[in-house]
Amino acid sequence: METFTAQEIEQKKKMIFDAMGKRGQKQIMKKGYEDWNPFAEPKDPIDIRKDKTKRTSQMLIREFLQQTSHDGYSNEFAQGALDMCFGINSDEKIRGMFEFSGWYKELLKKEGHDKTL
């Protein structure tokens, strides 16, 4: 892979900027030309991000639903599981729901109600 000098990078950056439309240039200037990096690597799309188990959200939800009794869930149930799956690593609301679920399950078990759910 080629390496460029700082001067070459700046020249290429200016060429890209100059080739852009006025609207795009305005957006970059608003955020700051110096901070703009047209050569930055793109972020991973959410559908290929993996969790601690090295599974994508799609893999997790598929595995969960396959291991759940088909008689035991509705479309709402599956949608709730999917929402939890997408938000578990990044959404504070979902993390709170997840933590509460685990705590509540342990409470039921501790008090002898573990057959209820």
N, C-alpha and C positions, 0 to 999 in steps of 0.2 A: 504494500500500500504506500502510495506516495505521501511524503510529508512536505508541507508548504511552510514558507517563512511567514512571519507575522505580516510583512508588507504584502505578500502575495494573497494571503487570506483577506486582508483589508481591501485589496483591489477587487477580488472576486465578490466580496460582500457589497461593495459600492456598485459593481456591475449589476448584481441582482436587484439591488435597491432601485437603481436608475431604470431598470427594465420594467419595474412594477408600475401599476396604475397609480394615479394620484390618491385614490381612496386607500389603497394598501400602504402607500408611503405615509399617509396621514396617521393611520393606525400605529405604525411602527414609531413614528415621531412622538406620538402621544405616550407610548410606553418607554421610549428612550432608545435612540439609535445605537448607543454604545452597548446597551444590554441585549440587543437583538442578536440572535445567533441563527442565521439561516442554515447552518450546517449541523445543528443539534440533532441527535438521534430521536426518532419519534417514540412517544410513550407507548407501552403495550396497550392494545385494546383490551377492554374489560373481559371479553370472552376468552382471551388466552392467558390471563393472569392466573397464577396458581397460588393456593394457600399453603399452609405449613405441611400439609400431607402430600404436596406436589400434585394436587388435583385441580382442574378447572371447575368453575361453578357448574358448568353443564355436566361434568363427570360426577360431581357431588350430588346434584339433585337427581340425576338418573339412578345412581346407586341407592340413594335414600328411598326413592319411590318404588324401586324394584324390591327392596327389602321390607316394604310396608304392605300390609294386607290390602288388596284392591277394594275389598268391601269396606275397609276402614277409612277411606278418604274420598272427599269430593273435589270438585274443581277449586273450591275456596281453600280447602286444606292444602292442595298442591300449590296454589298461588301463594299462600302464606309461607310455605316451606321455601319456595323460590325467592320470595322477598328476603327471608332470613339468610338464605344462601348468598345472595348478591351483597347484602349489607354487613355480614358478620365481621369482616376484616376492616371495615372503614366507617360504618355508620354507628354513632354512639347510641341512638335509639334502639337499633337492632341488638347491639351488644348488651344493652340494659335488659332487653326482653330475653335474650339468651341466658344471661346470668340469673335472672329471676326464675326462668324455667328450671334451670339446674337446681337452684336453691329450693324451689317449691317441690320438686320431685323428691329431694332428700328429706324435706320436712314430712311429706306424706309417708315416706318409707319409715322414717323415725317414729311416727305416731301410729304405724300399723295400717295405713290406708293405701299401701302401695299397689293393691289390686284394683283400685278405683280407676286409674287412668289406663 
